[in-house]
Amino acid sequence: MKRTALALIGLTLLSGCGIKGGLERPDPLWNREEAMAREQQQQQRDAEIAARRAGQSAPTAQAPAEPSPEPAPAPQ
């Protein structure tokens, strides 16, 4: 009985070893755009919730910056 109890305690202590924090998930194999959109929406919701808890206004979504158009060549 003592061995069983000691083994369970030992396994419990060892289960805490390893990677600390969350595990990173690999990119999806298919429907990548949909998965990225869902993840972005989830992150935005999380940011809004965190902002409300902090008593701040929710951050606004920003569109990605587009490169500026190339200037027209000077006439010769």
Secondary structure, DSSP 4 states (H G I P E B T S, - for coil): -HHHHHHHHHHHHHTT-S--SPPPPPPPSS-HHHHHHHHHHHHHHHHHHHHHHHT-PPPPP-PPPPPPPPPPPPP-
